[in-house]
Amino acid sequence: MYVLREVLAQAQKNRVAIGHFNISDSVQLKAVFTAAQELKVPVLIGVSEGEREFIGTRQIAALVRSLREEFDFPVFLNADHTYSVAKAQEAARSGFDLVVFDASKQPLDDNVRRTKEAVEAVKSIKPDILVEGEIGYIGTGSAIHEEVPELSKGLTTPAEAKQYAESTGIDLLAPAVGNMHGMLPSMVEGKTRKRLDIARIAEIKKAAQILVTLHGGSGTDDEDFRMAIAAGINVIHINTELRVAWRRGLEGAMRENPNEVVPYKLLQFALESVKQVARSRISLFNGEGLSWSSVKSA
């Protein structure tokens, strides 16, 4: 049996990060799972409220659980960016391994109160579920944005991180450290990259003494990823890069096969495109030659 808490503890010990990939359909799920399986490293599948509404909350839980059981592989499921206690409880009842409760738009005191309520509510349903809380501002939407949002005023301080972690009872913390949701057109084209506040990550990790997640990882400089992991990041979220890859793969399939109408033949191109991105990111986050053979519990 694989336990997410133990996998995260092992990742922290090994100074690597678990890749977290948001998916909207079974094509992306298969692509990410296959990439992780080939590399023999654990992976987190994420579904936001919108993605859960499209694919089905209980349905995606059943799919991920079937992959974990059939292939005896450490694949886990996260209810990403969950804004209400009711939706968090739904995820817990459906068997999710992790819930990201997002009250980051609220003032800190309200964020603490609402997150603590969510932690208590979901753990009363599923005691072993992990809960992640967010603090700070990193923009909105895993999409292509025309400009960078004003991030400087929403950066997380070490003192806020410590207070928030201690007051809420969360298992993971998602701070604002120069990261942002989505990508600029120049990032999609590979001309520019996001840069992270590595010193801030290290200070937050030291102050909060908690597992730390980096949201909005798409388009980030590779060396910044390496330094962020060394500074204490344990989980890294990738979404927009997969969405871009999915679309490019499908567009390429239609250009090359203008008369093809069989969905699984066209979607295979999207699958391979997404898989390449996922494999590249998983490899980067886990370093070279790392063995995960010891993560399975008795």
Secondary structure by P-SEA (a helix, b strand, c coil): cccaaaaaaaaaaacbbbbbbbbccaaaaaaaaaaaaaacbbbbbbbcaaaaaaacaaaaaaaaaaaaaaaccbbbbbbcccccaaaaaaaaaacccccccccccccaaaaaaaaaaaaaaaaaacccbbbbbbcccccccccccccccccccccccaaaaaaaaaaccccbbbbbcccccccccccccccbbbbcaaaaaaaaaaaaccbbbbcccccccaaaaaaaaaacccbbbbcaaaaaaaaaaaaaaaaaccccccccccaaaaaaaaaaaaaaaaaaaccccccccccccc
